[in-house]
């Protein structure tokens, strides 16, 4: 009877230990959320990390930059994400939300990306300016070039926007407000387009109230069907563009680069969205890409430091790394060394 009892206790003990080890192993798996633009780069690193290390392949989810930051800043512990990918820099209010919860952040810039306005290769090759983009997509626009008075956007076709453009219905598939691509597109295309109107430019340089009003004008996209929120899945936008050659989609350069057999990038301010044009600063709608690490989690997840080491390695995000082959525009040598040092020394972000 004693032997049976000992066997029972031993079996239970082994089961509990095994259960604990499995649980610990599951808790050690890195959880990543955030930008759909950074997603393919993060996924490539996660897969390489899973193959080359003793740790499980990290889980990477597309939630949009804003949605990812919200999840990332929600707390500390295994139930919360370890890393947030972002296609724009963390906002001051997001940083504040994180720090109020005791979260310590490491910021890593990984490279650059262009925001492409693309359509099916079967459609018209668009040659646009940031002014054209603003006039096509803003909810309110000036009555004329010199007017400070605004009107509800009346433009239905691209020819209405600019007589040199085709008489094709304005139909743009773009990201939702939670997306970093949306934030960057508004800042880099819509704002610059609005500034091409002297009265609006002056408004943006005036009083505090004037700056607030300018931002509202430049940032507010029309909601009458010309702009269609297509979610965070850029591959879905590609599929819709193939089905509708007249529609234009907004997404990161890497997705354009991976689908050049299906879609073509529009010329913006006389520059095509190409690797070289973005690298040289010739393409106007380009932005920095980041990921943010929860420093609090590094001690309880040894895999986290190793993942960061893989991502920032020369073989990944260096000038000839495997992420460059996937469309990432590399950092300059000085920037690379700066963020490599940040990752190696786990330097905490202090927001300026």
Protein Blocks (a to p, Z undefined) as FASTA:
>chain_A
ZZmmmmmmmmmmmmmmmmmmmmmmmmmpccdedjfklmmmmmmmmmmmmmmmmbdcdddd
debjklmmmmmmnogcjkbcfbdcdfbdcdfklmmmmmmnopacddddfbdcdddddddf
kbccddddfklmmmmmmmbdcfblmlcbdcddfbfbfklmpmkbccbdcddddddfklmk
lmmmmmmmmmmmmmmpmklmmmmmmcfklmmmmmmmmmmccfehpaccebjblklmmmmm
mmmmmbccdddfklmmmmmmmbccddeehiacdfklmmnomambbcdddddddfklmmmm
mklmmmmmmmmpmklmmmkbmklmnopacddfklmmmmmmmmmnopacddZZ
